[in-house]
Amino acid sequence: MATDRRDFIKTTAVAGGAVALGLGFPTYTSADVPEAPPGRAPHPLKILILGGTSFLGPHQIAYALGRGHTVSIFTRGRTEPTIHTSLFDQVEHLVGDRANDLTALEGRTWDAVIDNSGRQVEWTRDSARLLSDNVDLYLYTSSTGVYYPYLGTNIREDQELVLEMPSGLDENRLAEYSYGVMKANSEIEAKLAFGQDRAIAVRPTYMMGPADQTDRFPYWPVRLDRGGEILVPGKGDDPVQYIDVRDVAEFMIRLVENRTAGAFNAVGPASAKGMHEFVFGAHAAFSSPASWVMIPDYEFLEEHRVLWAIPWIMPVGENFGSARVNIEHGVANGLTFRPLAESCRDILEWWYSDAVSEERRQNMVAGERSLMTREAGIIEAWKAR
């Protein structure tokens, strides 16, 4: 799967958990969110996806098959997709292990490989070297984490990447740096094996959408749909960036179709957005009555352990520029964006489908670390300060 830095450092996002007792759930019977036909590609391709069953992969597969391409996936055979499940009968399944068994890839040819599961530099190096003579293009699924620490504004693709670990890091900064260094050096290994004109690096920011394996962004559709008194952390103009996983998946397939090499930030929305504008826009997807408790005081939020509520991240220190990434190069090369309300509705429909366990839904609302669990107490403390 496409692993982002929050998954990598194994932290939980804006904590979350399910529905309050007695409210119940709508009933959905399908994990798939209907998609409009994408239109056929001018030339069908053979595409290999390293990974493919988790968050990003099923959306890549759905779009690629819809465009008329054939798809092979290389996995350990352990993860079952939670969306577009019926399409996996149309996909070639190759089984192996990135760490020590690439046998299934030997002697095979494809037009392009998309590396979603490159979680170690050695994995990318070994697969890229193995495939370089038999595959035309190598697309590595990277991350804006390659820019950590985010000390500037207007972060572009030509910014210097983080390639080495500084000394004297605490546990959290060590994890952040480790992820960025891994992704940046993996990009380099792909480019070394395939050459600058055959290598693509796509750097998504926080991805959201149906089949999200974290409870970070899904917190907002679930919370906003419930309505009531809603805590909104941060200042109104604190920048937020996010992107629908389907927009990333489709962008990647189109880059491969057009043989567009290079590095690309896969970051939305289409225009700059602050935190207040985000919650108002996301709430437009629902009919729930809501009142807002805006808490712009960083010290108060830090005291109450609200340092981030994806897509909001407190824009201070080494995270100052985390939501100030430039999108122009990606847009110029075909990156497009779904409306926020559409993404939120689709996430909520998937959330209440049989693809998501009752336990996970309960944890969203009532989990010990859930922001929903702590929300009323934080609001009370804010009003009483």
PAKEPA-179379 format. One record per residue (C-alpha): y, z, x negated; residue number from 1. Coordinates in steps of 0.1 Angstrom, whole numbers, plus 5000, padded with zeros to 4 digits. Layout:
# residues N
+------+------+------+-----+
:    v :    w :    u :   k :
+------+------+------+-----+
:    Y :    Z :    X : NUM :
...
+------+------+------+-----+
This chain:
# residues 385
+------+------+------+-----+
:    v :    w :    u :   k :
+------+------+------+-----+
: 5000 : 5000 : 5000 :   1 :
: 5037 : 4999 : 4990 :   2 :
: 5042 : 5033 : 4976 :   3 :
: 5077 : 5047 : 4977 :   4 :
: 5090 : 5075 : 4956 :   5 :
: 5087 : 5102 : 4983 :   6 :
: 5050 : 5094 : 4987 :   7 :
: 5046 : 5093 : 4949 :   8 :
: 5061 : 5128 : 4944 :   9 :
: 5041 : 5141 : 4974 :  10 :
: 5069 : 5157 : 4992 :  11 :
: 5072 : 5157 : 5030 :  12 :
: 5102 : 5142 : 5046 :  13 :
: 5123 : 5156 : 5072 :  14 :
: 5095 : 5177 : 5084 :  15 :
: 5082 : 5169 : 5116 :  16 :
: 5056 : 5176 : 5142 :  17 :
: 5046 : 5167 : 5178 :  18 :
: 5058 : 5174 : 5213 :  19 :
: 5067 : 5207 : 5228 :  20 :
: 5039 : 5222 : 5249 :  21 :
: 5038 : 5210 : 5284 :  22 :
: 5057 : 5177 : 5280 :  23 :
: 5027 : 5155 : 5274 :  24 :
: 5028 : 5119 : 5260 :  25 :
: 5032 : 5084 : 5274 :  26 :
: 4999 : 5066 : 5273 :  27 :
: 4995 : 5035 : 5251 :  28 :
: 4963 : 5018 : 5243 :  29 :
: 4972 : 4995 : 5215 :  30 :
: 4986 : 5002 : 5180 :  31 :
: 5000 : 4967 : 5178 :  32 :
: 5036 : 4960 : 5185 :  33 :
: 5039 : 4924 : 5199 :  34 :
: 5057 : 4900 : 5175 :  35 :
: 5073 : 4867 : 5182 :  36 :
: 5054 : 4838 : 5166 :  37 :
: 5070 : 4832 : 5132 :  38 :
: 5066 : 4794 : 5130 :  39 :
: 5044 : 4775 : 5106 :  40 :
: 5051 : 4772 : 5069 :  41 :
: 5055 : 4736 : 5056 :  42 :
: 5026 : 4741 : 5031 :  43 :
: 4998 : 4766 : 5037 :  44 :
: 4991 : 4789 : 5008 :  45 :
: 4962 : 4810 : 4996 :  46 :
: 4976 : 4845 : 4992 :  47 :
: 4959 : 4875 : 4975 :  48 :
: 4972 : 4910 : 4984 :  49 :
: 4963 : 4939 : 4961 :  50 :
: 4961 : 4966 : 4988 :  51 :
: 4969 : 4954 : 5023 :  52 :
: 4955 : 4980 : 5047 :  53 :
: 4982 : 5006 : 5047 :  54 :
: 5019 : 5004 : 5057 :  55 :
: 5033 : 4972 : 5043 :  56 :
: 5001 : 4951 : 5040 :  57 :
: 4992 : 4947 : 5077 :  58 :
: 5027 : 4933 : 5084 :  59 :
: 5024 : 4909 : 5055 :  60 :
: 4991 : 4898 : 5068 :  61 :
: 5003 : 4893 : 5103 :  62 :
: 5033 : 4872 : 5092 :  63 :
: 5013 : 4852 : 5066 :  64 :
: 4985 : 4843 : 5091 :  65 :
: 5011 : 4834 : 5117 :  66 :
: 5027 : 4810 : 5092 :  67 :
: 4994 : 4793 : 5086 :  68 :
: 4984 : 4809 : 5052 :  69 :
: 4950 : 4822 : 5043 :  70 :
: 4948 : 4858 : 5030 :  71 :
: 4924 : 4878 : 5008 :  72 :
: 4928 : 4915 : 5002 :  73 :
: 4915 : 4936 : 4973 :  74 :
: 4910 : 4972 : 4982 :  75 :
: 4886 : 5001 : 4976 :  76 :
: 4874 : 4996 : 5012 :  77 :
: 4884 : 5031 : 5022 :  78 :
: 4916 : 5028 : 5043 :  79 :
: 4915 : 5015 : 5079 :  80 :
: 4947 : 4998 : 5091 :  81 :
: 4965 : 5014 : 5121 :  82 :
: 4983 : 4982 : 5132 :  83 :
: 4973 : 4945 : 5136 :  84 :
: 4937 : 4957 : 5134 :  85 :
: 4923 : 4926 : 5151 :  86 :
: 4937 : 4903 : 5124 :  87 :
: 4916 : 4918 : 5097 :  88 :
: 4886 : 4898 : 5109 :  89 :
: 4906 : 4867 : 5097 :  90 :
: 4911 : 4881 : 5062 :  91 :
: 4887 : 4879 : 5032 :  92 :
: 4879 : 4914 : 5020 :  93 :
: 4873 : 4919 : 4983 :  94 :
: 4862 : 4954 : 4972 :  95 :
: 4869 : 4969 : 4938 :  96 :
: 4891 : 4994 : 4920 :  97 :
: 4924 : 4989 : 4903 :  98 :
: 4915 : 5015 : 4877 :  99 :
: 4881 : 5002 : 4865 : 100 :
: 4866 : 4973 : 4885 : 101 :
: 4884 : 4940 : 4890 : 102 :
: 4852 : 4920 : 4890 : 103 :
: 4858 : 4906 : 4925 : 104 :
: 4890 : 4889 : 4912 : 105 :
: 4874 : 4871 : 4883 : 106 :
: 4871 : 4833 : 4884 : 107 :
: 4891 : 4831 : 4917 : 108 :
: 4922 : 4810 : 4923 : 109 :
: 4951 : 4817 : 4946 : 110 :
: 4986 : 4804 : 4950 : 111 :
: 5002 : 4838 : 4949 : 112 :
: 4993 : 4875 : 4945 : 113 :
: 5013 : 4903 : 4961 : 114 :
: 5008 : 4936 : 4943 : 115 :
: 5013 : 4964 : 4968 : 116 :
: 4990 : 4990 : 4952 : 117 :
: 5004 : 4990 : 4916 : 118 :
: 5007 : 5027 : 4913 : 119 :
: 5001 : 5028 : 4875 : 120 :
: 5016 : 5005 : 4849 : 121 :
: 4981 : 4998 : 4835 : 122 :
: 4969 : 4986 : 4869 : 123 :
: 4997 : 4960 : 4871 : 124 :
: 4992 : 4950 : 4835 : 125 :
: 4954 : 4945 : 4838 : 126 :
: 4956 : 4926 : 4871 : 127 :
: 4985 : 4904 : 4860 : 128 :
: 4967 : 4895 : 4828 : 129 :
: 4935 : 4887 : 4846 : 130 :
: 4951 : 4865 : 4872 : 131 :
: 4978 : 4848 : 4852 : 132 :
: 4958 : 4816 : 4845 : 133 :
: 4945 : 4812 : 4880 : 134 :
: 4974 : 4822 : 4902 : 135 :
: 5008 : 4805 : 4904 : 136 :
: 5031 : 4835 : 4914 : 137 :
: 5029 : 4873 : 4910 : 138 :
: 5050 : 4894 : 4934 : 139 :
: 5052 : 4930 : 4925 : 140 :
: 5062 : 4955 : 4952 : 141 :
: 5087 : 4977 : 4934 : 142 :
: 5113 : 5001 : 4946 : 143 :
: 5150 : 5009 : 4943 : 144 :
: 5136 : 5039 : 4924 : 145 :
: 5139 : 5017 : 4893 : 146 :
: 5176 : 5026 : 4893 : 147 :
: 5172 : 5064 : 4892 : 148 :
: 5194 : 5083 : 4886 : 149 :
: 5217 : 5067 : 4912 : 150 :
: 5250 : 5075 : 4895 : 151 :
: 5270 : 5045 : 4905 : 152 :
: 5280 : 5024 : 4935 : 153 :
: 5272 : 4988 : 4943 : 154 :
: 5239 : 4989 : 4925 : 155 :
: 5228 : 4953 : 4917 : 156 :
: 5196 : 4938 : 4905 : 157 :
: 5209 : 4933 : 4870 : 158 :
: 5216 : 4970 : 4865 : 159 :
: 5197 : 4986 : 4836 : 160 :
: 5164 : 5000 : 4847 : 161 :
: 5149 : 5034 : 4839 : 162 :
: 5122 : 5028 : 4813 : 163 :
: 5117 : 5061 : 4796 : 164 :
: 5115 : 5097 : 4805 : 165 :
: 5143 : 5120 : 4794 : 166 :
: 5133 : 5154 : 4780 : 167 :
: 5141 : 5188 : 4796 : 168 :
: 5135 : 5177 : 4832 : 169 :
: 5127 : 5202 : 4860 : 170 :
: 5098 : 5195 : 4883 : 171 :
: 5117 : 5175 : 4909 : 172 :
: 5136 : 5154 : 4885 : 173 :
: 5104 : 5148 : 4865 : 174 :
: 5087 : 5134 : 4896 : 175 :
: 5117 : 5111 : 4904 : 176 :
: 5120 : 5098 : 4869 : 177 :
: 5082 : 5093 : 4867 : 178 :
: 5082 : 5071 : 4897 : 179 :
: 5111 : 5050 : 4886 : 180 :
: 5098 : 5046 : 4851 : 181 :
: 5064 : 5035 : 4865 : 182 :
: 5078 : 5009 : 4888 : 183 :
: 5102 : 4995 : 4862 : 184 :
: 5076 : 4991 : 4835 : 185 :
: 5052 : 4976 : 4860 : 186 :
: 5077 : 4949 : 4868 : 187 :
: 5079 : 4942 : 4831 : 188 :
: 5042 : 4939 : 4828 : 189 :
: 5041 : 4914 : 4856 : 190 :
: 5068 : 4893 : 4840 : 191 :
: 5052 : 4894 : 4806 : 192 :
: 5019 : 4881 : 4820 : 193 :
: 5034 : 4854 : 4844 : 194 :
: 5067 : 4846 : 4827 : 195 :
: 5102 : 4848 : 4842 : 196 :
: 5098 : 4817 : 4864 : 197 :
: 5065 : 4829 : 4880 : 198 :
: 5072 : 4866 : 4886 : 199 :
: 5089 : 4882 : 4915 : 200 :
: 5099 : 4919 : 4919 : 201 :
: 5110 : 4931 : 4954 : 202 :
: 5127 : 4965 : 4954 : 203 :
: 5127 : 4981 : 4989 : 204 :
: 5147 : 5011 : 4998 : 205 :
: 5132 : 5035 : 5024 : 206 :
: 5110 : 5014 : 5046 : 207 :
: 5104 : 5023 : 5082 : 208 :
: 5086 : 5008 : 5111 : 209 :
: 5053 : 5008 : 5130 : 210 :
: 5024 : 5022 : 5108 : 211 :
: 5047 : 5044 : 5087 : 212 :
: 5024 : 5068 : 5069 : 213 :
: 5051 : 5094 : 5065 : 214 :
: 5070 : 5114 : 5091 : 215 :
: 5103 : 5108 : 5075 : 216 :
: 5121 : 5081 : 5094 : 217 :
: 5099 : 5084 : 5126 : 218 :
: 5115 : 5118 : 5130 : 219 :
: 5146 : 5102 : 5143 : 220 :
: 5132 : 5080 : 5171 : 221 :
: 5110 : 5110 : 5182 : 222 :
: 5139 : 5134 : 5181 : 223 :
: 5165 : 5111 : 5197 : 224 :
: 5141 : 5102 : 5225 : 225 :
: 5138 : 5139 : 5233 : 226 :
: 5175 : 5143 : 5236 : 227 :
: 5193 : 5176 : 5240 : 228 :
: 5213 : 5193 : 5213 : 229 :
: 5207 : 5173 : 5181 : 230 :
: 5215 : 5185 : 5145 : 231 :
: 5230 : 5157 : 5124 : 232 :
: 5234 : 5166 : 5087 : 233 :
: 5260 : 5152 : 5065 : 234 :
: 5295 : 5138 : 5067 : 235 :
: 5302 : 5110 : 5091 : 236 :
: 5307 : 5084 : 5063 : 237 :
: 5278 : 5095 : 5041 : 238 :
: 5262 : 5061 : 5035 : 239 :
: 5226 : 5055 : 5047 : 240 :
: 5203 : 5026 : 5038 : 241 :
: 5169 : 5017 : 5052 : 242 :
: 5149 : 4986 : 5061 : 243 :
: 5122 : 4977 : 5086 : 244 :
: 5089 : 4972 : 5069 : 245 :
: 5085 : 4939 : 5088 : 246 :
: 5117 : 4925 : 5073 : 247 :
: 5104 : 4933 : 5038 : 248 :
: 5070 : 4918 : 5046 : 249 :
: 5085 : 4886 : 5059 : 250 :
: 5110 : 4883 : 5031 : 251 :
: 5082 : 4886 : 5006 : 252 :
: 5061 : 4858 : 5022 : 253 :
: 5092 : 4835 : 5023 : 254 :
: 5099 : 4841 : 4987 : 255 :
: 5064 : 4831 : 4978 : 256 :
: 5066 : 4800 : 5001 : 257 :
: 5098 : 4789 : 4984 : 258 :
: 5086 : 4799 : 4948 : 259 :
: 5118 : 4820 : 4944 : 260 :
: 5113 : 4840 : 4912 : 261 :
: 5134 : 4870 : 4901 : 262 :
: 5143 : 4905 : 4912 : 263 :
: 5156 : 4913 : 4947 : 264 :
: 5168 : 4945 : 4964 : 265 :
: 5152 : 4947 : 4998 : 266 :
: 5177 : 4969 : 5014 : 267 :
: 5194 : 4972 : 5048 : 268 :
: 5212 : 4974 : 5071 : 269 :
: 5232 : 4942 : 5071 : 270 :
: 5265 : 4960 : 5068 : 271 :
: 5275 : 4994 : 5054 : 272 :
: 5267 : 5022 : 5078 : 273 :
: 5275 : 5059 : 5077 : 274 :
: 5253 : 5087 : 5090 : 275 :
: 5271 : 5091 : 5123 : 276 :
: 5271 : 5054 : 5131 : 277 :
: 5233 : 5055 : 5123 : 278 :
: 5224 : 5082 : 5148 : 279 :
: 5246 : 5067 : 5175 : 280 :
: 5230 : 5033 : 5169 : 281 :
: 5195 : 5046 : 5168 : 282 :
: 5201 : 5067 : 5200 : 283 :
: 5211 : 5035 : 5218 : 284 :
: 5174 : 5026 : 5220 : 285 :
: 5168 : 5055 : 5244 : 286 :
: 5182 : 5068 : 5276 : 287 :
: 5179 : 5105 : 5268 : 288 :
: 5211 : 5126 : 5273 : 289 :
: 5221 : 5141 : 5239 : 290 :
: 5249 : 5162 : 5224 : 291 :
: 5256 : 5162 : 5187 : 292 :
: 5260 : 5191 : 5163 : 293 :
: 5275 : 5175 : 5132 : 294 :
: 5271 : 5197 : 5101 : 295 :
: 5291 : 5182 : 5072 : 296 :
: 5290 : 5213 : 5050 : 297 :
: 5267 : 5205 : 5020 : 298 :
: 5266 : 5242 : 5009 : 299 :
: 5255 : 5253 : 5043 : 300 :
: 5229 : 5225 : 5045 : 301 :
: 5215 : 5233 : 5011 : 302 :
: 5213 : 5270 : 5021 : 303 :
: 5192 : 5260 : 5051 : 304 :
: 5170 : 5236 : 5031 : 305 :
: 5183 : 5204 : 5047 : 306 :
: 5189 : 5182 : 5016 : 307 :
: 5177 : 5150 : 5032 : 308 :
: 5168 : 5136 : 5066 : 309 :
: 5158 : 5101 : 5058 : 310 :
: 5177 : 5078 : 5058 : 311 :
: 5203 : 5104 : 5050 : 312 :
: 5201 : 5119 : 5015 : 313 :
: 5228 : 5143 : 5004 : 314 :
: 5250 : 5120 : 4983 : 315 :
: 5256 : 5143 : 4953 : 316 :
: 5246 : 5143 : 4917 : 317 :
: 5218 : 5119 : 4907 : 318 :
: 5214 : 5108 : 4944 : 319 :
: 5251 : 5098 : 4948 : 320 :
: 5243 : 5061 : 4948 : 321 :
: 5209 : 5061 : 4964 : 322 :
: 5223 : 5045 : 4995 : 323 :
: 5249 : 5024 : 4977 : 324 :
: 5226 : 4995 : 4967 : 325 :
: 5239 : 4960 : 4968 : 326 :
: 5222 : 4937 : 4993 : 327 :
: 5239 : 4903 : 4986 : 328 :
: 5213 : 4887 : 4963 : 329 :
: 5185 : 4894 : 4988 : 330 :
: 5205 : 4881 : 5018 : 331 :
: 5214 : 4850 : 4998 : 332 :
: 5177 : 4844 : 4993 : 333 :
: 5166 : 4849 : 5029 : 334 :
: 5164 : 4886 : 5036 : 335 :
: 5171 : 4893 : 5073 : 336 :
: 5173 : 4924 : 5094 : 337 :
: 5160 : 4935 : 5128 : 338 :
: 5184 : 4955 : 5150 : 339 :
: 5181 : 4992 : 5145 : 340 :
: 5174 : 4999 : 5182 : 341 :
: 5145 : 4974 : 5181 : 342 :
: 5130 : 4992 : 5151 : 343 :
: 5134 : 5026 : 5167 : 344 :
: 5118 : 5015 : 5200 : 345 :
: 5088 : 4999 : 5182 : 346 :
: 5083 : 5030 : 5160 : 347 :
: 5082 : 5052 : 5191 : 348 :
: 5058 : 5029 : 5209 : 349 :
: 5035 : 5030 : 5179 : 350 :
: 5039 : 5067 : 5175 : 351 :
: 5026 : 5073 : 5210 : 352 :
: 4997 : 5049 : 5206 : 353 :
: 4962 : 5058 : 5198 : 354 :
: 4969 : 5049 : 5161 : 355 :
: 4986 : 5083 : 5156 : 356 :
: 4967 : 5115 : 5160 : 357 :
: 4977 : 5143 : 5183 : 358 :
: 4977 : 5167 : 5154 : 359 :
: 5003 : 5145 : 5136 : 360 :
: 5024 : 5143 : 5167 : 361 :
: 5023 : 5181 : 5172 : 362 :
: 5032 : 5186 : 5135 : 363 :
: 5063 : 5165 : 5140 : 364 :
: 5077 : 5189 : 5166 : 365 :
: 5061 : 5222 : 5159 : 366 :
: 5050 : 5222 : 5122 : 367 :
: 5060 : 5251 : 5101 : 368 :
: 5083 : 5230 : 5079 : 369 :
: 5095 : 5208 : 5107 : 370 :
: 5132 : 5203 : 5110 : 371 :
: 5126 : 5203 : 5148 : 372 :
: 5111 : 5237 : 5145 : 373 :
: 5140 : 5250 : 5125 : 374 :
: 5168 : 5230 : 5142 : 375 :
: 5178 : 5255 : 5169 : 376 :
: 5180 : 5283 : 5143 : 377 :
: 5202 : 5262 : 5120 : 378 :
: 5225 : 5252 : 5148 : 379 :
: 5228 : 5288 : 5159 : 380 :
: 5237 : 5298 : 5123 : 381 :
: 5262 : 5270 : 5121 : 382 :
: 5280 : 5280 : 5153 : 383 :
: 5280 : 5317 : 5142 : 384 :
: 5293 : 5311 : 5107 : 385 :
+------+------+------+-----+
